[in-house]
């Protein structure tokens, strides 16, 4: 009986197993890519088609070719790939808008409707022309299911998180940041494609929301409207993706350890040593039709092995040369098909025909690590015990000894006290000895003094932004910090509410920050040059909530990476850093991101903490911080902090900024503009309120002594002092000594000031006593002289002694006995 059961099991395995495999093999798959009638797309087509054959991609491939009638008359590339012609929508038939990217969804819709191939397929893989296939792309192996397409991650599509998604889909919470590689079941694609097209048109026409801070498009021209059309169309349909960040890689990036990408997307410039390639440099290149002409040959494998010791960096370089070699090999084959003469022998041609090259470019297959999907849910909300005590928080911000930072300090300190932020706050004040002698703003905030690094002590480079990481490091090493979490802000910020780790789910090993999406260096060669873990680079900045243990490990790296990026002048270019001035000014920001990546310290990125005045707020979000780093305005009124760089707003009594418009004058018709303008007005009013309170304290008659002290300035003796938090009366920090001389001088002056009142009081009492005795003698004599007359002096009025008060170092008046007289 047992043998019978074994036989039955074998029969079942023999039947079911092969049938299941046969069913998968029988699934019909079709690959699509979209192009236009241009030389630019022709050489890309040649490269993609060569890779398609080498990778042994199953099923047919079709080029969706969008051409106008005029373009088609002169087009020479109909033979480059199996082609399905679609009407061009580069110039929109209804609006007249020139937007060639719309041809991609329009081409897919046309193919689904008119192609016979679309009626005999189960799965569709959609690619871009500027891609190289390295191995078979099988949707079912990648994890695609009906109702769950697979796609690559496009993290820069920030419109999925803000008002753009809310405007263009009923289900913004379902918006996936995806693109590049798309693997669809045909039924899903049929339902989805029309929405892809219509949402692309919709987003493209929404010019009011093309801004970089809303779309993530660095050009702010709506060029990525088609990508948002894809994401919003899928969200509208409720079509959620399995998102994979391993299947596709940009040449120039370093692959993750253990990952074998099966698709190269050469949309960005990349290089190997002194050799580089940028597809945009070949926009009008007729290389397909110029016999035996190839793109410049990259380094050979032997040279590449000598360029990098790290195995992952070396793999990245090999991907770079693989990409261009496959394109060049395709061009050689196409030239032969065009009837070109056989090219002359060269070392490079010999290499492309060698077994070594064939071995390097054999088909690659996905590994379990490659198939690992990204989480398609947001970070889980951490529930804190309401009865448990909250961790201690300390807020810090960095400034320099200038009036420019002083008025910012006044604004931030006022908003800190109004916001309800728990814990103490410390200003990290970076000053040179010369600046400190003239500085008048010691009383503006609880302060920790830091040696200035504006002029780098080793290189002589003038870069004041480096003071931020240097100051944080100095504070950690010299102050007695007992807080568990540190909140780091910039001086040009206004707090609107508390920023706490328990509300924003910060934890040890998991800091929280706000998105700085323009830090494109996290995605390109800059990250690869400056961190061992570029894949861990987070585009963050502004507000930082970090556990003290993380900060102690990280602060030195923050400083060192800032120095490293700042010294890398060869990579200051805008297309590498995103810095529009190309001056290396944001090196400190990259120092932060690269330092954190080096520790693999990943951030929870929250876009509901900070907003720039002038930006449209997301409805319902209570932003905790204004960052007024950019010019903003309401109507004809505007404010730019840079305009006030050399104007002393703090030491000139009653100075203030021009008042913003009254909210009652705003146009309420457009709700978005109204909310934006109300926030802008709130920011400006808060700054003026802070200045008014500051001047009330300094400039009123009751505090004139404090005002005169501020006018007289402070010497070196004012450097060392205790700073007390006005909020709760606790000592915030004992300020550090800038130098031994400063400390010695300070102690001497304080000792002299303590001794002076004692000796002065003694002499006042002595003189008063002598005067009293003399007065009594005179009275006695006068009385004796007039005794017989029976008269008495009627002029014995005592006069009160007036004594000037003495001002203590803390700015309060201390008077002797007598009447208080305002000075």
C-alpha positions in Angstrom: 0.0 0.0 0.0 2.9 2.3 0.9 4.4 1.8 -2.6 1.1 2.7 -4.2 1.1 6.0 -2.3 4.7 6.7 -3.4 3.8 6.0 -7.0 0.7 8.3 -6.8 2.9 11.1 -5.3 5.4 10.7 -8.1 2.7 10.8 -10.7 1.3 13.9 -9.2 4.7 15.6 -9.0 5.5 14.5 -12.5 2.2 15.8 -13.9 1.6 19.0 -11.8 5.2 20.2 -11.8 5.8 20.2 -15.5 2.4 21.5 -16.2 2.9 24.5 -13.9 6.2 25.2 -15.6 4.7 24.8 -19.0 1.9 27.2 -18.1 4.4 29.8 -17.2 6.4 29.3 -20.3 3.2 29.5 -22.4 2.5 33.0 -21.0 2.7 35.5 -23.8 4.9 38.5 -23.2 5.5 41.6 -25.3 8.0 44.4 -24.8 7.2 48.0 -25.8 9.3 51.2 -26.0 8.3 54.6 -27.3 10.4 56.9 -29.6 10.1 59.7 -32.1 11.4 60.2 -35.6 14.8 61.6 -34.6 18.5 60.6 -34.8 18.5 60.9 -31.0 16.1 58.1 -30.6 17.6 56.0 -33.5 21.0 55.3 -31.8 19.1 54.6 -28.6 16.9 52.1 -30.5 20.0 50.4 -31.9 21.5 50.0 -28.4 18.2 48.7 -26.9 17.6 46.3 -29.7 21.1 44.8 -29.4 20.7 44.3 -25.7 17.2 42.8 -26.3 18.8 40.1 -28.4 21.9 39.5 -26.2 19.7 39.3 -23.0 17.4 36.7 -24.7 14.3 38.6 -23.7 11.4 36.3 -24.5 8.5 37.4 -26.7 8.4 40.1 -29.4 9.4 43.7 -29.0 7.7 46.7 -30.6 8.9 50.2 -31.1 6.0 52.7 -30.8 7.1 55.3 -33.3 5.5 58.8 -33.1 6.0 60.8 -36.2 4.3 63.8 -37.9 3.7 63.5 -41.6 6.4 66.0 -42.3 9.0 64.1 -40.1 8.1 60.8 -41.7 8.9 62.1 -45.2 12.6 62.4 -44.3 12.9 59.6 -41.8 15.5 56.9 -42.5 15.1 54.5 -39.6 12.1 52.5 -40.3 14.2 49.3 -40.4 15.8 49.7 -37.0 13.3 47.7 -35.0 9.8 46.1 -35.3 7.7 49.2 -35.4 4.1 50.2 -34.8 3.4 53.7 -36.0 1.3 56.0 -33.9 0.1 59.5 -34.6 2.3 62.1 -33.0 0.9 64.1 -30.1 4.1 66.2 -29.6 2.0 69.2 -30.5 -1.2 68.7 -28.7 -4.2 68.7 -31.1 -6.4 70.6 -28.7 -4.2 72.9 -26.7 -1.2 73.4 -29.1 1.2 72.6 -26.3 4.5 71.2 -27.3 5.2 68.3 -25.1 6.7 65.2 -26.8 6.8 63.1 -23.6 3.0 62.6 -24.0 3.7 60.3 -26.9 4.5 57.5 -24.5 1.0 57.1 -23.0 -0.6 58.1 -26.3 1.4 55.4 -28.1 0.5 52.7 -25.6 -3.2 53.6 -25.9 -3.0 53.5 -29.7 -1.2 50.1 -29.7 -3.8 48.6 -27.3 -6.6 49.8 -29.6 -5.2 49.0 -33.0 -2.5 46.4 -32.8 -3.2 42.7 -33.4 -0.3 41.9 -31.0 -2.2 43.5 -28.2 -5.0 40.9 -28.6 -2.6 37.9 -28.2 -0.6 38.8 -25.0 -0.8 38.2 -21.3 2.0 40.4 -20.0 3.5 43.7 -21.2 6.9 45.1 -20.3 7.2 48.9 -21.0 10.7 50.4 -21.2 12.3 53.7 -22.3 14.6 53.9 -25.3 17.6 54.9 -23.3 17.8 51.5 -21.6 20.0 48.4 -21.9 18.5 45.0 -21.0 21.0 42.7 -19.2 18.8 39.7 -18.8 15.3 38.3 -19.2 12.6 40.5 -17.7 9.8 38.1 -16.9 6.9 39.8 -15.0 5.9 36.6 -13.2 9.4 36.1 -11.9 9.6 39.7 -10.8 6.5 39.1 -8.6 3.9 40.9 -10.8 0.4 39.8 -10.5 -2.9 40.8 -12.0 -3.9 43.9 -10.1 -0.3 44.4 -8.8 2.2 45.5 -11.6 5.9 45.8 -10.8 7.7 49.0 -11.3 11.0 50.7 -10.5 11.3 53.4 -7.8 11.3 57.1 -8.8 11.7 58.7 -5.4 11.9 62.3 -6.7 8.2 62.3 -7.5 7.4 64.4 -4.5 4.1 65.4 -5.9 2.7 62.1 -4.6 3.1 63.5 -1.1 1.8 67.1 -1.5 -1.0 69.2 -3.0 -0.3 67.9 -6.5 -1.7 64.5 -5.8 -4.6 65.9 -3.9 -5.6 68.0 -6.9 -5.2 65.3 -9.5 -6.5 62.1 -8.0 -9.3 61.1 -5.6 -6.9 58.7 -3.9 -3.7 60.6 -3.2 -2.8 58.0 -0.5 -2.5 55.4 -3.3 0.0 57.4 -5.3 3.2 55.3 -6.0 6.5 57.0 -6.9 7.4 54.7 -9.8 8.5 54.7 -13.4 11.2 53.3 -15.6 10.6 49.6 -15.7 6.9 48.7 -15.9 5.6 45.1 -15.9 1.8 44.9 -16.5 -0.9 42.3 -16.9 -2.7 43.1 -20.1 -6.0 43.5 -18.4 -4.6 46.0 -16.0 -2.9 47.9 -18.8 -6.2 48.1 -20.8 -8.0 49.6 -17.9 -5.1 51.9 -16.9 -3.7 53.3 -20.2 -6.5 55.8 -21.0 -6.1 57.3 -17.5 -2.4 57.5 -17.9 -3.0 59.7 -21.0 -5.7 61.8 -19.5 -3.9 62.5 -16.3 -0.8 63.4 -18.2 -2.8 66.0 -20.1 -4.3 67.2 -16.8 -1.0 67.6 -15.0 0.6 69.2 -18.0 -2.1 71.9 -18.1 -1.7 72.7 -14.4 1.0 75.3 -14.9 0.2 76.8 -11.5 1.9 73.7 -9.9 4.9 73.2 -12.0 7.2 74.7 -9.3 10.2 72.6 -8.2 9.0 72.4 -4.6 5.7 70.8 -5.8 6.8 68.5 -8.6 10.5 67.9 -7.9 11.3 68.9 -11.5 14.5 70.9 -11.2 13.6 72.9 -14.2 10.1 73.8 -13.1 8.8 73.3 -16.6 6.3 70.5 -16.2 8.6 68.1 -18.2 7.8 65.2 -15.9 4.0 65.6 -16.2 3.9 62.2 -18.0 5.4 60.5 -15.0 2.8 62.1 -12.7 0.1 61.2 -15.2 1.3 57.6 -14.7 1.2 57.7 -10.9 -2.0 59.6 -10.6 -3.8 57.4 -13.2 -2.8 54.3 -11.3 -4.0 55.8 -8.0 -7.3 56.8 -9.6 -7.8 53.2 -10.6 -6.6 51.9 -7.2 -3.8 50.0 -8.9 -1.0 49.6 -6.3 2.5 48.6 -7.5 5.1 46.2 -6.2 8.0 48.7 -6.1 11.5 47.4 -6.7 14.6 49.6 -6.3 17.1 46.8 -7.3 16.0 45.8 -10.9 17.1 49.0 -12.6 20.2 51.1 -12.1 21.6 54.3 -13.6 25.1 53.9 -14.9 27.3 55.9 -12.7 25.6 54.5 -9.6 27.2 51.9 -7.4 25.1 48.7 -7.2 24.1 47.4 -3.8 26.0 44.5 -2.4 24.6 41.2 -3.7 22.3 42.9 -6.2 22.4 42.1 -9.9 20.5 44.8 -11.9 18.9 43.5 -15.1 18.3 46.9 -16.6 20.6 49.9 -17.2 18.9 53.4 -17.6 21.5 55.8 -18.9 19.5 58.9 -18.4 22.2 60.7 -16.5 25.9 61.5 -17.3 28.4 58.8 -16.2 32.1 58.3 -16.3 35.0 55.9 -15.8 38.3 57.6 -15.0 38.8 60.4 -17.5 36.2 59.0 -19.9 32.6 60.1 -19.7 29.3 59.9 -21.6 26.2 62.0 -21.6 23.3 61.1 -23.9 22.3 64.8 -24.2 25.5 65.6 -26.0 24.4 63.4 -28.9 20.9 64.8 -29.4 21.3 65.4 -33.1 23.9 62.7 -33.7 23.5 60.7 -37.0 25.9 58.1 -35.8 23.5 55.3 -36.9 24.0 56.4 -40.5 27.7 57.3 -40.5 29.5 54.1 -41.5 31.8 52.6 -38.8 31.6 55.6 -36.5 31.2 54.7 -32.8 31.0 56.5 -29.6 34.4 57.1 -27.9 35.7 53.8 -26.6 35.6 53.4 -22.8 38.5 52.0 -20.7 39.2 48.3 -21.1 38.3 45.8 -18.2 42.0 45.6 -17.2 42.2 49.4 -16.7 38.8 49.4 -14.8 40.1 46.8 -12.3 42.9 49.2 -11.4 40.6 52.2 -10.8 38.7 50.8 -7.8 39.6 48.5 -5.0 36.1 48.3 -3.5 34.3 45.4 -5.2 31.0 47.2 -5.4 32.6 50.4 -6.9 34.4 48.2 -9.4 31.1 46.5 -10.3 29.6 49.9 -10.9 32.5 50.9 -13.3 32.0 47.6 -15.2 28.3 48.4 -15.6 29.3 51.8 -17.1 31.5 50.3 -19.7 29.1 47.5 -20.4 26.4 50.1 -21.2 28.4 51.9 -23.8 30.0 48.8 -25.2 26.6 47.3 -26.0 25.5 50.4 -27.7 28.7 50.5 -29.8 28.4 46.8 -30.6 24.8 47.5 -31.8 26.1 50.3 -34.0 28.6 48.0 -35.6 26.0 45.4 -36.4 23.6 48.1 -37.7 26.3 49.6 -39.9 26.8 46.2 -41.4 23.1 45.9 -42.0 23.1 49.3 -43.7 25.7 48.0 -46.2 28.7 49.8 -44.8 32.2 48.4 -45.7 33.9 46.3 -43.2 35.7 48.5 -40.7 39.5 48.5 -40.3 40.9 46.4 -37.6 41.4 48.1 -34.2 42.1 46.9 -30.7 38.6 48.1 -29.6 36.8 46.2 -32.5 38.8 43.1 -31.6 37.7 43.4 -28.0 34.0 43.7 -28.9 34.3 40.5 -30.9 36.3 38.6 -28.3 35.2 35.8 -26.0 36.1 37.9 -23.0 33.6 40.5 -24.1 30.9 37.8 -24.8 31.5 36.4 -21.3 31.2 39.9 -19.7 27.9 40.6 -21.5 26.2 37.2 -21.2 22.6 37.3 -19.9 22.2 38.1 -16.2 19.5 36.6 -14.1 17.7 38.0 -11.1 18.8 36.9 -7.6 16.7 36.7 -4.5 18.2 39.9 -3.3 17.4 41.6 -6.6 13.8 40.6 -6.2 13.4 42.1 -2.8 10.6 44.7 -2.9 10.5 48.1 -1.1 7.9 48.5 1.6 4.7 49.8 0.1 3.5 51.2 3.4 4.6 54.2 5.3 6.5 54.0 8.5 4.4 52.5 11.3 3.2 55.0 13.8 5.0 54.5 17.1 2.5 54.6 20.0 4.0 56.1 23.1 2.7 55.4 26.6 0.9 58.5 27.6 1.8 58.0 31.2 5.5 57.4 30.6 7.8 60.5 31.0 8.9 62.0 27.7 12.6 62.1 27.0 14.5 65.4 27.6 15.0 67.6 24.5 17.5 70.3 23.9 17.3 72.7 20.9 20.3 74.3 19.3 21.0 76.6 16.4 24.2 78.0 14.9 25.0 81.7 14.3 28.0 84.1 13.9 28.9 87.4 15.4 27.0 89.6 13.0 23.9 91.8 13.2 22.5 89.7 10.3 22.3 86.7 12.6 21.3 88.8 15.6 17.9 89.8 14.2 17.3 86.2 13.1 18.2 85.1 16.7 15.7 87.6 18.1 13.0 86.1 15.8 13.8 82.5 16.6 14.1 83.0 20.4 10.7 84.8 20.5 9.1 82.1 18.5 10.8 79.4 20.7 9.2 80.8 23.8 5.8 81.1 22.1 5.8 77.7 20.5 5.6 75.5 23.6 8.8 73.7 22.7 9.9 71.7 25.7 13.5 71.8 27.1 16.2 74.4 26.8 17.7 76.2 23.8 21.3 77.1 23.1 22.7 79.4 20.5 26.0 78.1 19.1 27.9 81.4 18.4 30.9 81.1 16.2 33.2 84.2 16.4 36.7 85.2 15.7 38.6 87.0 18.6 38.4 90.3 16.6 34.6 89.9 16.0 34.0 89.1 19.6 35.6 92.3 20.9 33.1 94.3 19.0 30.1 92.1 19.4 27.0 93.6 21.2 24.5 90.7 21.1 25.6 88.5 24.1 22.3 88.9 25.8 20.1 87.8 22.9 20.0 84.0 23.7 21.5 81.4 25.9 24.9 81.0 24.3 27.7 78.5 23.8 30.8 80.2 22.3 32.7 78.5 19.5 36.0 79.3 17.8 35.1 80.5 14.2 36.1 78.2 11.3 34.8 80.7 8.6 38.4 80.9 7.5 39.6 77.3 7.5 42.6 77.0 9.7 44.4 74.6 7.3 43.3 75.6 3.8 42.5 79.2 4.3 39.2 78.6 2.5 36.4 81.1 3.4 33.3 79.0 4.0 31.2 80.2 7.0 28.6 77.4 6.6 31.2 75.0 8.0 30.6 76.6 11.4 27.4 74.6 11.8 28.9 71.1 12.1 32.0 72.5 13.8 29.8 74.3 16.4 27.7 71.2 17.1 30.8 69.1 17.6 32.4 71.7 19.9 29.2 71.9 22.0 29.0 68.2 22.4 32.6 68.1 23.5 32.5 71.0 25.9 29.0 71.4 27.3 27.3 69.3 29.9 24.4 68.0 27.7 22.0 65.7 29.6 19.2 65.7 27.0 18.2 62.5 25.2 17.2 64.1 21.9 18.7 67.1 20.2 16.7 69.3 17.8 18.9 71.2 15.4 17.5 74.3 13.6 18.8 77.2 11.5 18.8 80.8 12.7 16.5 81.8 9.8 13.5 79.9 11.2 10.4 80.8 13.1 8.8 78.1 15.3 5.0 77.7 15.2 4.7 74.7 17.5 6.7 72.1 19.4 9.0 69.7 17.5 9.2 66.6 19.6 10.7 63.1 19.0 7.6 61.4 20.3 5.3 63.1 17.9 7.5 62.6 14.8 8.6 59.1 15.8 12.3 59.8 16.1 14.3 57.0 17.8 17.9 56.0 18.4 19.2 54.9 15.0 16.3 56.7 13.3 16.6 60.5 13.2 13.9 62.6 11.7 14.4 65.4 9.2 12.7 67.4 6.4 13.1 66.8 2.7 15.8 68.7 0.7 15.1 67.1 -2.6 17.4 69.4 -4.6 20.4 67.5 -3.1 20.8 65.5 -6.3 24.3 64.6 -5.4 22.8 61.8 -3.4 21.9 60.1 -6.7 25.0 60.6 -8.8 28.8 60.4 -8.7 29.1 62.9 -5.9 27.7 60.3 -3.4 29.8 57.6 -4.9 32.9 59.7 -4.4 32.3 60.8 -0.8 30.6 57.9 0.9 31.0 54.1 1.0 27.2 53.7 1.1 25.7 56.0 -1.5 22.5 54.0 -1.4 22.0 55.2 2.2 22.2 58.9 1.3 19.1 60.8 2.4 18.2 64.2 0.8 17.4 65.9 4.1 18.2 69.1 6.0 16.6 72.1 7.7 15.1 70.6 10.9 16.8 67.6 12.5 15.7 65.5 15.4 18.5 63.1 16.5 19.2 60.9 19.5 22.2 62.2 21.4 24.0 58.8 21.0 23.6 59.1 17.2 24.7 62.7 17.2 27.9 61.9 19.2 28.9 59.3 16.6 27.9 61.4 13.7 29.0 65.0 14.4 32.7 64.5 13.6 31.8 62.8 10.3 29.5 65.7 9.5 32.4 68.1 9.8 34.9 65.9 8.0 32.6 65.2 5.1 31.8 68.9 4.8 35.5 69.6 4.5 35.8 66.8 1.9 33.0 68.0 -0.3 34.0 71.6 0.0 37.5 70.7 -1.2 36.1 68.8 -4.2 35.9 71.8 -6.5 35.9 69.6 -9.6 32.3 68.6 -8.7 30.8 72.0 -7.9 28.7 71.9 -11.2 25.0 72.4 -11.0 24.2 69.2 -12.7 26.1 67.3 -10.0 25.3 69.2 -6.8 22.1 71.0 -7.7 23.7 74.3 -6.5 22.5 77.0 -8.9 25.5 79.1 -8.0 28.0 76.2 -8.6 30.1 77.6 -5.8 30.1 74.7 -3.4 28.0 76.7 -0.9 25.8 73.7 0.0 28.8 71.5 0.8 27.8 71.5 4.5 24.4 70.0 3.5 26.1 67.2 1.5 28.5 66.8 4.5 25.5 66.0 6.6 23.9 63.5 4.1 27.2 61.8 3.3 28.2 61.6 7.0 24.9 60.0 7.9 25.2 57.6 4.9 28.7 56.6 6.1 27.1 55.4 9.3 24.0 54.0 7.4 22.0 56.3 9.6 18.7 56.5 7.7 16.2 59.2 8.3 12.4 59.3 8.7 11.7 62.1 6.2 8.7 64.2 7.2 7.3 66.9 4.9 4.8 68.2 7.5 7.3 69.9 9.8 8.8 72.7 7.7 7.5 75.1 5.0 9.1 78.0 3.2 6.9 81.1 3.3 5.7 81.7 -0.2 5.0 78.0 -0.8 1.5 76.7 -1.0 0.7 74.7 2.1 -0.9 71.2 2.0 -4.5 71.6 3.4 -4.8 70.5 7.0 -1.1 70.3 7.8 0.1 72.3 10.8 3.6 73.1 9.9 5.9 73.7 12.9 8.6 75.8 11.3 8.9 78.6 8.8 12.2 78.6 7.0 12.4 82.0 5.4 15.6 81.3 3.4 14.0 82.4 0.1 12.3 85.6 -1.0 8.6 85.6 -0.5 5.9 88.1 -1.1 2.2 89.1 -0.9 1.1 91.4 -3.7 3.5 94.3 -4.0 5.1 93.5 -0.6 8.0 91.2 -0.4 10.7 90.1 2.0 14.2 88.6 1.3 16.5 88.1 4.3 19.5 88.8 2.1 18.4 92.4 1.7 19.0 92.9 5.4 22.4 91.4 5.7 24.2 94.6 6.5 21.4 96.5 8.3 21.5 96.5 12.1 18.0 95.8 13.2 18.8 94.9 16.8 20.9 97.8 18.1 18.9 100.6 16.5 16.0 101.3 18.7 12.6 100.5 17.3 13.9 99.3 13.9 11.6 96.9 12.1 10.9 95.4 8.7 8.3 96.8 6.4 4.8 95.6 7.5 3.2 93.0 5.4 -0.3 93.6 4.0 -3.3 93.3 6.3 -4.9 89.9 6.0 -8.3 91.6 5.4 -7.0 92.9 2.1 -6.3 89.5 0.6 -8.2 87.9 -2.2 -10.2 85.1 -0.8 -11.3 83.6 -4.2 -8.3 81.3 -4.5 -8.1 79.3 -1.3 -4.6 78.0 -2.1 -3.2 81.5 -2.7 -5.0 82.8 0.4 -3.5 80.2 2.7 0.0 80.7 1.2 -0.3 84.5 1.7 -1.6 84.1 5.3 1.5 82.1 6.2 3.8 84.6 4.6 2.1 87.4 6.6 2.3 85.4 9.8 6.1 84.9 9.3 6.8 88.6 8.7 4.6 89.7 11.6 6.3 87.3 14.0 9.7 88.8 13.1 8.4 92.3 13.7 6.7 91.3 17.0 10.0 89.8 18.2 11.9 93.0 17.3 9.3 95.1 19.0 9.6 93.1 22.3 13.4 93.2 22.0 13.4 97.0 21.6 10.9 97.4 24.4 13.3 95.7 26.7 16.4 97.5 25.5 15.1 101.0 24.5 12.5 101.9 27.1 13.4 104.5 29.7 13.2 101.9 32.5 15.9 99.9 30.8 18.1 102.8 29.6 21.1 101.5 31.5 20.9 98.3 29.5 20.6 100.3 26.3 23.6 102.4 27.1 25.6 99.3 27.9 24.7 97.8 24.5 25.8 101.0 22.8 29.1 101.0 24.6 29.9 97.5 23.4 31.6 94.8 25.3 35.1 93.8 25.7 36.9 90.5 26.2 35.7 90.5 29.8 32.2 89.8 28.5 33.1 86.5 27.0 32.7 84.1 29.9 29.4 84.1 31.6 26.6 81.8 32.8 23.5 81.7 30.5 20.1 81.1 32.0 17.0 80.0 30.1 14.4 82.7 30.7 11.6 80.1 30.3 12.1 78.0 33.4 15.0 79.7 35.2 17.3 76.7 34.9 20.9 77.1 34.0 21.1 76.2 30.3 24.8 75.9 30.0 27.9 77.5 31.4 29.6 79.2 28.5 33.0 78.0 27.5 36.1 80.1 27.6 37.3 81.2 24.2 40.9 81.4 25.4 42.8 81.3 28.7 43.5 85.1 28.4 39.8 85.8 28.1 39.1 83.7 31.2 41.8 85.4 33.3 40.8 88.9 32.3 37.2 88.1 32.9 37.9 86.8 36.5 40.0 89.9 37.2 37.3 92.3 36.0 34.6 90.5 38.0 36.8 90.5 41.1 37.4 94.3 40.7 33.7 94.9 40.2 33.0 92.9 43.4 35.6 94.8 45.4 34.7 98.3 44.1 31.2 98.6 45.7 32.5 97.5 49.1 35.3 100.2 49.3 33.1 102.9 47.8 30.3 102.2 50.4 32.9 102.5 53.2 34.0 106.0 52.1 30.4 107.1 51.6 29.5 106.1 55.1 32.7 107.7 56.5 32.0 111.1 54.7 28.4 111.0 55.8 29.4 110.5 59.4 32.0 113.4 59.3 29.4 115.6 57.6 26.9 114.8 60.3 29.3 115.5 63.1 30.3 118.8 61.5 26.7 119.8 61.1 26.0 119.1 64.7 29.0 121.3 65.8 27.8 124.2 63.6 24.3 123.9 65.0 25.6 123.9 68.6 27.6 127.0 67.9 24.8 128.8 66.3 22.4 127.8 69.1 24.9 129.0 71.7 25.4 132.4 69.9 21.7 133.1 69.9 20.9 131.6 73.2 20.2 134.9 74.9 18.0 136.1 72.0 15.8 133.1 72.5 15.9 132.4 68.8 16.5 129.2 67.0 17.6 128.5 63.6 14.9 127.7 61.2 17.2 126.6 58.5 18.2 123.2 59.7 16.8 121.2 56.9 18.6 118.0 56.2 19.5 117.3 52.7 19.2 113.8 51.3 22.2 112.3 49.7 21.9 111.1 46.2 24.0 108.2 45.1 24.4 107.0 41.6 23.4 103.4 41.0 25.8 100.8 39.7 25.0 98.5 36.9 25.8 94.8 37.3 27.0 92.7 34.5 23.6 91.1 34.0 22.2 94.4 33.1 20.0 95.1 36.2 20.3 98.3 38.3 21.7 98.1 41.8 21.3 101.4 43.7 22.6 102.6 47.1 20.4 104.3 49.6 18.4 107.3 48.4 16.1 108.1 45.6 16.1 106.2 42.3 16.7 108.7 39.5 16.3 107.6 35.8 19.4 108.4 33.8 
